[in-house]
Amino acid sequence: MAEKRDLYEVLGIKKTATKDEIKSAYRKLAKKYHPDNKETGNEAKFKEVQEAYDILFDDNKKATYDQFGHAAFDQAGRNPGANPFSGGFSGNPFGDEGIDLGDIFSSFFGGGSQRSTRQSGPRRGSDVIMRVKVDFMDSITGRDITVPYTYDATCPTCGGTGAKSASHVHTCSNCGGKGYVKAQKRTLFGAVETQETCPVCNGTGKTISEKCPTCNGNTYVRTKIDLKVHVPAGISSGQQIRVSGKGGRGHNGGPSGDLFIEVIVKPDSKFQRNGNDISMELPLDFVDAILGIKIEVPTVYGNVIVNIPSGTQPETTIRMKGCGVKDLKTQKPGDQYIKIKVQVPKHLTKKQRETLESYKAETLNKTSESKFDKLKKKFK
C-alpha cells in the first residue's frame, strides 16, 4: 500500500492555517477533483481531499493527527473498502460548522441543490464581540456601565413565530412538516437520492397564512437598548465579559448567540499594571533620600505609609507586598513596586549653598585624613 500523503500537503495549506483557510482550500480542490468534473475529475484525489478536510477541520481530530499522524486513524474502526458515495450526499459529513455541499457540487449535479436537513433545522446564532473602554481605576475596583447596543430581538408580538396568531401557522403540505423533500440526481455512479430543503417552507416545516404585523413575518425586530454591564473588579485589558443571548439571532427557531464585550483599559498617568502587580515612580527630595523618611505612598486602594531608609540611592525599587491588584478569581492581591526618583534642586538659597559647601568640605577633610592615616600605617 502506498504511503499516505501529509494531510496539510493534500490541501496545500500550512499547519497554522485557520478554519476559513482550510475550508477555502477544500472547496477549491473538491470542485477540481470531483468525479463528475469531466476535465479534472479524479476519484482517488477527491477521496484524499475529503479525508484531509474531515480530519483537519475537526479540532479534536486535528490535534490527534498532529500528534500521531495517520496511524491514529488507520485502526480507528474505518472500513477501507467502503464507498464514500453509497449513502448519497444527504446530511453534512463534515460536522455542524458546515460547508454547503449543494453549493460545491451544484455545477456537477445540475445546479440548485439546497442545504441538507441538518442545516435547515434550528441553528444557534453567531457570537458577537464588541469593545468598550473603561478607566484604569474602574478596572481595579469594578463598576456598572451602560453600553448603547443594537441587536435582533425576538419579536414580542408573535414570540418568534412570524405569524399573526397561532391559528395562522400551518404544517407545510409540500414536505409534510419535515422541512425537506427527497430528490434524485444522476451522477457518474448512477442515481443518487438526496434530501433537499423544502422550497415552500425553506426548511421550517411550517407555512404562515398571515404574517405578524410587527415583524412582517421575520420573527425578529431590530432593537436599540442601553445595555447595563457589570465590569468586575480586577479585570485586565483584553479580557471579555459574556452577555448571554445578546449575540446574533438564531435561525429556524434556534437560540441567539452570545455577546462578548472586550474590555480595553485606559492608561493611567500614575500607575502601570503588569498582571496583578502595580508599578509607579516616586519623586523624592535628595535630602529625604539621604536622611530617610516615612512617607505616604498612593496605591490603587488608597495611601499607605512606607519607610524610605536613609542612604536610598536613585532608581532604587522598593516592593510593597500585597498592595497590588486583587486577582479577578482568587482575590489574592499582587504587589506594588515603587521606583525612587531622587529630585535635585535647580536653585539654592545662599544659606542652603553654604550648608552644602560646609558638608562637602567636611567630607573632603575626612577623606584626606583617612588617606593620611593609611600612609602613616604603611610607612610606620
Secondary structure, DSSP 8 states (H G I E B T S, - for coil): ------HHHHHT--TT--HHHHHHHHHHHHHHH-TT-TTT--HHHHHHHHHHHHHHTSHHHHHHHHHHTTHHHHTSS--TT--TTTTTT-S-TT-TT---HHHHHTTTTTS-----HHHHS-B----EEEEEEE-HHHHHH-EEEEEEEEEEEE-TTTTTS-BSSGGGEEE-TTTTTSSEEEEEEEETTEEEEEEEE-TTTTTSSEEESSB-TTTTTSSEEEEEEEEEEEE-TT--TT-EEEETT-SS--BTT-----EEEEEEE---SS-EEETTEEEEEEEEEHHHHHH-EEEEEEETTEEEEEEE-TT--TT-EEEETT-S-B-TTT--B--EEEEEEEE--S---HHHHHHHHHHHHHHHHHHHHHHHHHHHHHH-
